C-alpha cells in the first residue's frame, strides 16, 4: 500500500465519508456527501484505488433502473491508514498557531 502523496481537503472529505459508511459508496454519492464536484472526486478515487487504499467494483443490481454505478470501499489496511491520516490531519487543524516569543517589558 502506497502512502498518499498529496493530502488535500477534498481527499480528507472523501476518506471521512468512506470511513463513516457501512457499505460501499458510489462516486456521485461521494460528490454529494462531500460537497465536491465529481471532477475532483473521481481523480481522488483513482489515486486511492491505485495506491491500494480502496477497492472499486461495478454494481451488480439488475433491478436498479439507470446506468451501472461503480462503488468504492476502503480496504482493511486502507481503513486503518485513513483513520490514522485523519487523526493526524485533525490534530494539526486544532493546534494553536505558533506565536513569536514575547519580549520582556521593563
N, C-alpha and C positions, 0 to 999 in steps of 0.2 A: 504494500500500500504506500503510495506516494504522498508526501505532505502537500498541503495546499500552498501553492506558490504565491497566490495573490488573494489575501483575505480582505474582502470589501464588505460594506454594509449589506448589499444585495445577497452576497454569499452567506453572510451570517443569518439573514432573514430566511433564506431557503433552508439552511441547516436547522434553524429553530422549528420551522413548520414540520420538517421531516422527523425531527426528534419527538415532537409532540403528537404526531399522528400514529394511530394504532394500526393503520393499514396503508398500503401504497397510495401515493398521491399522483394524479396526472398533471402534466405541465401547465395547462391553462388554469387549473385549480390552484397550483402553486403561485401563479402570477396574481390571481385574485386575492389569495390569502396574504401575500407579501406586499401587495400594492405596487408591484413592479411590472413593467411591460414584458410581454412574452419574449421580445427580442433581447432582453437582458437575462431572462430566466433560462432559456434553452442553452446558451453557451456555458452558463454555470453548471447546469445539469450534465452537459457533455464533459466538462473538465472533471467534475466529481466522479462520473462514471469511469472515465479513462484512468483516474487515479485510484479506483477501487473502493471509494467511499460509499457509493450507491450502486444499486443494480436497477436497470430499467428493463421492463418487459411489456410486450404488447398485450393489451387487454383481450381476453378471450370470452366475450359475452355476446352470444348470438341473439339474445333477447333485446339488447340495447339498440335503439334507433340512432343512427348517425355514424360518423367515421370511427374507426378504432382509435382508442386512446393508448398512449404509452404511459405506464405508471412507473413511479420511482420509489424506492425504499432504501434506507440505509442498510449496509451490511452490518454484521455484528461488530467487526472492527471499526467500521465507519461510525457506528453509533457511539462507541467508546471514544473515538478520536473527536467526533463532533461535540460531545459533552465536554471534553477537556478543552477544546478550542473555544467553545462558548464561555466556559468558566474563566478562561484567561482574558477573553475579549471583555466580558462583563467587569472583571476586576480592574482592567485598565480604564474602563469607562467611568468608574466611581472613584478612582484615585484622584485626590485633590491636585490641582495644578501646583507645580513647584513654584516656590516664591524665592525671590532673592533674599539673602540674609539681611537683616536689619542692622543698620549701623547704630552704635551706642549714642544715645543723646546725652549731652553734657548739661 
